[in-house]
Amino acid sequence: MSAQPTAPQDSTPLLAIVSSIMDFPALGAASSEDYRRLVQQLDSLCPLQHFAMLGLADGGVHWVYEYRLPQDLKQWLGREEPRLTEQLTQLDEQQGWCVQPVEHVEVQWLLARSVPEQSSALRLLLECLAKRLHETQAGTQLAGQASPLMQRDPNWQQKIEKISRIMRLAHSLPQQALLSQLEAVLRQMLAVRDMLLIRQGNPRLEAIYPAQLSHEADFIGGLCHSTNGVERCELGMHWYSLPLRQQQQYFAHLIISTPQPLEADDRLFLDFLRHQLTLLLELKRVRQQLDDLNSEESINRRLQQLRQTNLRLQKQLKQHQELERRLQFNALHDPLTMLPNRALLMNHLHHAMTRYRRYRAAGFTLIFLDVDHFKQINDALGHGAGDQLLQELGKRLQSCIRQNDMVARLGGDEFVIYLDNSQQEEDVSPVLNRLVGRVAHPFRLQGNELTITVSLGVASVSEQITDVSELLHQADLAMYQAKRNGRSRIVNYSEACRESVGSPEERLVNALREGRIVPYFQPVIRLEDSCLTALEVMARWITEEGELKDAFDFIPLAEQCGLIQELDQQILSRTCQQLKRWLPVSGPGRFKVALNLSGKHLANREHILQLVNIMEEEGVMPSYFIFEFNERELSRQSADSLTSLHELRAKGIQISLDDFGTGFSSLNALFHFPVDYIKVDDSFTHRMLNSPKDLALIRAMRDICQDLDFTLVVEGIETPQQLQKLIDLGCTMGQGRHISPPLPGADITPLLGQAGMA
């Protein structure tokens, strides 16, 4: 802000409109003509596309006033307060949107849109309008008979009006002349001796008014506090210093001195003056900026720069939009089949349930589909063929549904099909017939022809259903009943399904109680010489039907129903027992056993002691173990987790950071948590031969681990080409199905002669 900015003769529209806005009546007294005049004034400076005042009531959004607001925009904003707030904050300023919160009983938001070039001026006008609405509300309260201010000084309103008239001169007087007028009025009203307006910045004070300060800079600086007012009696005067802040940013101080201390009403008047002066100075600063930005000289000076950067910004915007789209898609879709995942399915079901409760006509049905004997397919043909089967199956399922239906993959070989507006048998049967018919056609997988069967569970919404999770559970129970009835069949849910199968939680509890959660072991080798260095423990569930379920099929369930710590402890105990059987035949070679644990064990010291006690009771040295914690889960733990990790290492247990690269802590975690091993997530391994970025990340992690003395372990080695590439890169250790699939403990014994020092 210059010392004496001179207002151009034709540069007054902005402040003239602001002055008019500050006269806008209280909402209760405002007429349709007042609203029309307000919009007309705003539109004259910032051509308006949309404008609205909206409030919130018990019934939802209340549109106090709206101008050219499209109906679809109102529907997109929603009616509930959380959704409304979220959607308003997402409106893009680069598209000319301005959103301003308001402290008012009837109006909580101002919403307007103009051309992007006018955003700064429009935002300023909305701030002024918000301030005016708040003042009309506060003014209504001050008008009450109980106000002590009105009783003590009946001329208080006249004082404020006198100051307001001076402020309205802002568009016609130079700044120094305006401040001189203000000082004269304050001398008359409050017996002010000194009025100073200064800006405190490093390393000196800048005088805004007057040009030369009559006191030492150190003395004036001592009166300034950037957030709180200061009252002090020095040099025989009473000094009052008030910080001026706009948008939470300090930019100046108003300092006055009086021979006598100010009374309560004078202090309130001074606070009112501070608000007015803040608005005045900010208006003059913004007006100067607007004049500079809109001048022909400024435009010509910046035009070349804008042309040079325009293409680059457009490219970055496209990249950011593509990245955002990809991240949103990945968060809501299965990476293998590209079908909706559980999160997107549940969101879709919640909306469907809301419509059903509201209209009672739009019923829907869920079909839970599971591939029969899928593990045998994986074991016989390999996981690559199993993945190809799931991808082809997903395409066939999608070809069986209608436009408003949905196919989602929950994980493993489990799919859920949502049938919209289908509650009766005649609506569901044609879809079931198409599903069975198309699945029956043989699949060609890596040169092999394979015919599969599926088990289907069907559940339709009803008035008794209170939650979509309950409906999904019913379809799951019906599918399990189909398997118990001999597989390759369709079962509609009934209470008999619940009685014969039980809930997933009950089945998991029974499996733990009966010892049907068992450890399998996947070898980890030193890549340069294929020497066995470690074994990673992987939990498997032997179902009542004799099937072997992978960990990702039941670990999320264990976490959800609070069984994960008991499951981890049971796997640790059985691993210790297996380790004792290996040690007599393992020879002089040393190997480690890596156990993936939930981060909940780190919550307090008692959980850590329980793990250590299991090893001591089984008679196994803790130094044989590596405890693996998922990066994303570890980053969400409290500060106590760090203490727990140090305590584990003090016992001789090494720590591994699992699935590195998939979370948000990333490199910061390497310095924050005490770890010995870094395990690169298998998704990078799968993509590295076709993705230079993924290959570069593995190469960078190799260098970081070498420099920081970590051991790098690469997961997910599925092909000879991947193995050879990692050897060429100089990676230390690796694991994957190409090296060895997870094996039961008895099958590991012959490999122990190959063990070497980890």
MIDRENBA-643790 format. One record per residue (C-alpha): residue in one letter; x, y, z. Coordinates in steps of 0.001 Angstrom, whole numbers, plus 500000, padded with zeros to 6 digits. Example, Ala and Ser with C-alpha at 12.3 -4.5 7.8 and 13.67 -1.06 7.14 Angstrom:
2
A512300495500507800 S513670498940507140 
END
This chain:
758
M500000500000500000 S501578503304498965 A501869506220501336 Q499491508509499457 P497550506685496752 T495489509048494637 A492133507672493483 P491653507998489710 Q488621509999488668 D486889506975487076 S487958504313489582 T485108504655492105 P482562501919491141 L483957499319493518 L483791501482496641 A480497503009495562 I478970499533495374 V480542498627498726 S479031501727500286 S475639500774498852 I476018497188500114 M476737498497503609 D473290500151503485 F471486496911502606 P468576496493505060 A468122493652507529 L466585490547505958 G463317490978507773 A462933494444506262 A464418493736502813 S461977493814499883 S462190492115496512 E463257495508495103 D466195495565497568 Y467336492139496359 R466911493148492721 R468927496337493277 L471660494350495081 V472022491881492201 Q471952494743489692 Q474810496490491519 L476910493343491774 D476274492536488127 S477362496012487021 L480902495394488320 C481200491599488121 P478842490156485477 L476915487523487403 Q476106484072486110 H474613482909489420 F473916484422492856 A472196483030495939 M471739483464499672 L471082480180501420 G470457479142504962 L469893475944506897 A466716475007508744 D465320471875510366 G463852470825507018 G467141471208505164 V468451473943502866 H466487477205502811 W467089479390499725 V466608482934501049 Y467230484409497592 E468461483007494281 Y469288484509490898 R469691482324487796 L470575479302489918 P470094476077487875 Q467913473382489397 D470516470688488736 L473101472674490696 K470738472873493666 Q470175469134493501 W473929468516493294 L474521470623496390 G472053468469498334 R469834469298501292 E471796468000504297 E474296470301505983 P477409468009505789 R476909467306502077 L476122470955501350 T479297472165503074 E481402469554501297 Q479970470371497867 L480317474138498332 T483993473815499207 Q484534471788496028 L483353474585493722 D486346475627491622 E487535479224491994 Q489282478893488634 Q485818478630487075 G484697481877488670 W482932480492491772 C482992482490494993 V481610480996498214 Q481409483055501413 P480277481795504862 V478022484174506822 E477447484516510567 H473688485034510472 V470629483226511766 E468817483093508417 V471782483093505973 Q474816480849506372 W476288480993502845 L476621483426499947 L477126481768496582 A478052483614493359 R479734482997490039 S481282485410487557 V484068485270485020 P487348484085486668 E489030487440485991 Q486525489139488322 S486898486614491179 S488955488914493417 A486467491791493144 L483450489488493546 R485004487836496603 L485560491267498155 L481948492315497533 L480642489082499067 E482784489676502157 C481279493130502501 L477762491730502111 A478496489024504700 K479762491673507087 R476637493767506485 L474296490838507120 H476133490095510353 E475945493751511421 T472197493941510771 Q471759490913512997 A473985492381515723 G472297495780515322 T468931494210516028 Q470262492901519286 L471808496259520262 A468471497969519744 G466971496187522762 Q465995498208525834 A468392496199528007 S471484497498526234 P473687499322528816 L475447501086525950 M472275502852524821 Q471511503908528403 R474970505339529060 D475398507248525818 P472242508012523825 N474404509678521122 W476345506485520428 Q474469505770517189 Q475169509326516042 K478883508737516676 I478843505644514548 E476931507405511777 K479462510237511826 I482340507789511416 S480436505908508697 R479988509141506724 I483731509717506864 M484363506186505670 R482103506807502692 L484536509537501583 A487097506820500885 H486325506782497161 S486820510537496713 L489637511557499095 P493314510614498967 Q494228508295501800 Q496228510809503860 A493419513388503616 L490846510778504657 L492906509710507669 S493367513371508647 Q489575513786508664 L489310510668510808 E491919511956513261 A490082515275513607 V486816513518514436 L488530511275517005 R490164514279518659 Q486708515803519043 M484881512634520173 L487429510884522400 A489924513681523160 V492564511773521194 R496064513308521240 D497810510922518838 M496373508754516081 L498904506477514386 L498477503884511674 I501585501727511278 R502652498407509840 Q505114496353511884 G507423494170509804 N510972492966509993 P513183494762510572 R511400498143510989 L508116499985511395 E506383501474508353 A504301504597508970 I501011504617507060 Y499765507735508896 P501223510243509631 A504253510232507332 Q506633510985510246 L506175509410513694 S506621511736516681 H507767508886518959 E510664506434518911 A510177503330516789 D511079501064519752 F508381502676521877 I505749502327519134 G506856498772518382 G506407497844522023 L502727498746521748 C502111496288518914 H500882492743519303 S499810491052516053 T496854489157517583 N495761491004520766 G495064494608521661 V497450496446524028 E496528498995526707 R499357500833528446 C499917504061530389 E503227505713529437 L504580509229528889 G501606510554530833 M499163509209528255 H496851506210527963 W497778504229524828 Y495439501866522992 S496784499661520219 L494491497470518098 P495725495049515399 L493972495208512034 R493464491793510459 Q491865490685507205 Q491335487008506319 Q493169486121509576 Q496293487968508358 Y497761490900510302 F498512493937508144 A498492497089510337 H498006498615513803 L495714501462514896 I497279503286517866 I495709506205519763 S496647508064522953 T494287509919525315 P494880511920528513 Q492100510033530294 P491321506277530085 L488475505331527784 E485208504083529238 A483474500863528194 D481285502455525546 D484242504334524051 R486179501095523805 L483258499477522024 F483133502461519698 L486878502098519090 D486387498423518240 F483698499418515729 L486137501910514241 R488760499175513970 H486383497037511873 Q485527499993509643 L489166500970509209 T490123497384508387 L487518497307505652 L488609500703504336 L492300499864504092 E491619496474502553 L489251498045500018 K491806500637498995 R494525497983498725 V492321495702496643 R491128498583494486 Q494736499534493789 Q495524495925492904 L492484495735490642 D493465498968488912 D496994497661488397 L495842494287487135 N493313495782484736 S495570498490483337 E496706498164479763 E500344498479480776 S500075495629483272 I498264493392480796 N500851494001478093 R503668493358480540 R502274490003481633 L500771488833478369 Q503962487253477114 Q504474485402480403 L500917484123480328 R501322482841476803 Q504494481002477749 T502984479369480815 N499507478692479443 L500377475458477662 R502369474213480642 L499505474925483044 Q497016473235480754 K499246470181480606 Q499624470114484388 L495878470517484827 K495212467584482545 Q497789465519484408 H496240466409487774 Q492739465688486520 E493862462368485106 L495669461513488341 E492601462450490411 R490361460408488128 R492730457451488328 L493012457659492121 Q489226457865492504 F488790454935490128 N491442452833491900 A489898453553495285 L486508452250494136 H487456449424491761 D489128446046491939 P492626446290490358 L492425442837488710 T488989442851487072 M488342446633487055 L484910445879488536 P483474447935491406 N484948446880494761 R483282446487498156 A483437450231498939 L481651451251495726 L479136448413496087 M478248449398499665 N477852453044498664 H475557451992495812 L473548449752498161 H473106452538500715 H471600454767498023 A469362451922496843 M468180451284500411 T467409454986500866 R465275454984497704 Y463533451795498802 R462618453207502205 R461367456410500639 Y459272454987497794 R458675451329498833 A458501450382495151 A462087450276493933 G463048446922495457 F466337445209494605 T468062441833494875 L471630440693495579 I473231437578494080 F476350436314495872 L478483434219493480 D481461432026494375 V483540429843492016 D483510426178493026 H486947424614493725 F488776427802492743 K491824426949494853 Q492262423709492930 I492344425735489700 N495038427969491171 D497089425011492354 A496781423126489072 L497240425965486559 G498930428671488633 H497818432038489931 G498275433635486516 A495605431350485080 G493427431942488156 D493653435717487645 Q492813435305483956 L489764433233484913 L488531435914487293 Q488976438615484641 E487073436623482004 L484384435659484516 G483902439332485440 K483343440193481763 R480796437411481353 L478907438468484469 Q478735442047483211 S477274440840479921 C474367439266481836 I473086442378483592 R471071445443482614 Q472115449085482520 N471160449953486122 D472551446728487622 M476067446269488997 V478680443502489264 A481268443905492058 R484191441762493157 L484585441480496923 G487869439585496809 G489214436185495842 D486595434377493752 E483601436120495348 F481358438376493248 V478150440211494129 I475527441167491514 Y473089443976492308 L469797443792490407 D467937447107490380 N464147447182490554 S464084443389490787 Q462379441935493814 Q460084439276492392 E461065435872491067 E459990436744487525 D462463439664487586 V465410437688488989 S465040434325487175 P466004435576483667 V469243437044485035 L470062433837486936 N469454431778483807 R471784434011481786 L474461433781484502 V474387430008484670 G474286429640480883 R477243431911480165 V479398430587483000 A478842427045481682 H480733427803478446 P484382426651478645 F487129429160479471 R490440429196477587 L493239429880480069 Q496839429973478843 G496158427320476203 N493992425162478493 E490246424731478167 L488442424746481496 T484798424394482502 I483761425720485899 T480663425792488081 V479509428442490528 S477412428526493688 L474820431309493862 G473039432798496874 V470056435113496328 A468552437616498797 S465941440323498107 V465291443443500151 S462257443490502414 E460723445740505040 Q462404443643507740 I465876444517506421 T467295447440508400 D470766447629506886 V472377446710503558 S475092444772505396 E472367442476506692 L471093441871503152 L474606441157501880 H475087438743504761 Q471870436927503831 A473073436466500237 D476399435185501610 L474612432662503853 A472494431474500908 M475663430979498839 Y477226428884501608 Q474049426826501782 A474397426213498021 K477916424907498617 R476740422670501442 N473997421293499191 G476588420074496699 R477743423227494848 S476783424272491306 R473325425379492380 I471189428384493349 V469739428922496840 N467323431680497830 Y467832432941501367 S465608431639504135 E465978431252507893 A467166427695507265 C470328429139505682 R471173430997508878 E470497427978511077 S472551425551509006 V475457427756508038 G475844430372510736 S477272433862510313 P480803434440508935 E481841435625512394 E480564432398513948 R482360430297511333 L485599432162511995 V485227431751515773 N484607428022515315 A487622427720513020 L489841429361515663 R488401427186518406 E488871424001516357 G492382424884515202 R491492425166511513 I493444428416511042 V496918427085510194 P500247428610509140 Y501674428097505656 F505201429215504803 Q506591430917501688 P510373430795501190 V512349434029500895 I515676433584499060 R518871435511498518 L518559436350494841 E522241436140493896 D522615432463494895 S519015431254495592 C519930430502499212 L516972430225501623 T517141433100504120 A513650433350505595 L510122431958505602 E507080434228505582 V504110432893507545 M500763433077505729 A497547432131507510 R495178429666505831 W491627428685506837 I490604425060506357 T486813425272505954 E484359422620507102 E484027421601503467 G487789421001503274 E488610424061501147 L491702426150501890 K490960429883502052 D493680432512501562 A494342435113504234 F492778437987502270 D489455436085502381 F489173436223506171 I491751438643507668 P489469441681507006 L486636439784508730 A488882439039511720 E489804442730511978 Q486182443799511676 C484875441525514433 G487822442000516818 L489421438554516394 I492618439638514659 Q494824439682517765 E493610436240518890 L494198434933515353 D497744436389515266 Q498547434874518654 Q497302431443517574 I499344431588514335 L502438432648516330 S501974429733518738 R501612427165515935 T504583428690514100 C506718428286517235 Q505697424631517446 Q506627424095513790 L509932425911514270 K510878423533517105 R510338420610514714 W512558422215512074 L515537423184514228 P516940419652514770 V517039419027510991 S517954422499509741 G521698421980510134 P524125424811510789 G522238427209508503 R520292430026510100 F516986431337508772 K514347433794509941 V510584433387510234 A508600436498509188 L505143436886510718 N502727439548509456 L500908441092512447 S498156443625512936 G499308447064514077 K496818446786516972 H499412444735518866 L501444447938519216 A498649449779521056 N500073449047524517 R502827447117526260 E500548444292527468 H499883443163523900 I503613443076523175 L504280441042526322 Q501618438529525266 L503507437884522009 V506837437540523822 N505269435212526430 I504022432887523660 M507575432477522350 E508950431927525853 E506265429341526696 E507000427452523471 G510751427600524173 V511718429455520989 M514257432277520878 P512719435615519750 S515795436248517564 Y514435433761515004 F511497436084514260 I510800439053512035 F507543440874512819 E506039442511509736 F503696445499509985 N501803447003507051 E503006450504506178 R499533452034505895 E498372450508509190 L501576451379511027 S501339455040509977 R497897455267511646 Q499091454086515063 S499740456369518039 A503084457513519408 D503078454479521729 S503721452314518654 L507265453658518429 T507975452564522008 S506535449101521306 L508720448668518219 H511845449560520198 E510857447074522900 L510431444289520327 R513852444991518869 A515341444956522377 K514049441365522681 G515961440418519533 I512981440530517147 Q513613442293513853 I511024444601512259 S509889444659508631 L507882447411506923 D505470445491504672 D503738446623501440 F506056449622501177 G504988452200498607 T501238451716498950 G500661454040501920 F501105457742502580 S503983457768505069 S506448456533502439 L510043457728502920 N509198459496506163 A508402456118507738 L511977454930507114 F513295457585509480 H510428457528511968 F510103453790512673 P512973451462513686 V512913448859510908 D515369446275509561 Y513630445110506366 I511732446959503643 K509312444851501594 V508343446378498248 D504681445722497490 D504091443060494827 S502068445466492658 F505328447207491679 T506930443849490799 H504001442859488600 R504223446124486628 M507957446786486524 L508691445109483162 N506088447309481455 S506256450419483645 P509459452525483802 K508065454353486857 D507630451147488871 L511065449931487812 A512553453275488839 L510923453006492279 I512425449552492885 R515824450815491744 A515530453842494055 M514550451626497004 R517569449431496319 D519847452472496615 I518087453835499719 C518309450489501508 Q522007450206500698 D522691453726501995 L520565453386505156 D521586449800505958 F518171448205505427 T517558444846503761 L515315445064500709 V512848442218500056 V510905442213496764 E507527440431496854 G505417438976494062 I508057437393491777 E505803435465489391 T507933434929486257 P511556434086485315 Q511806437462483576 Q510933439317486763 L513456437271488746 Q516256437919486257 K515499441651486146 L515717441912489929 I519022440020489898 D520339442424487242 L519247445357489425 G521226443949492358 C518231443477494677 T519079441471497774 M516161439201498625 G512880438142497061 Q509871435852497214 G506972434871494987 R505200431955493382 H507896431541490737 I510329430788493564 S507835428821495669 P504149429083496622 P503200429015500321 L503692425471501630 P502614423536504730 G505290423059507364 A506032419439506425 D506908420443502842 I509420423035504056 T511667420497505850 P513530419341502697 L514415422953501880 L516095423709505189 G519426422287504059 Q519620425248501659 A519306427792504482 G522064430308504976 M522715433326507112 A520048436018506601 
END
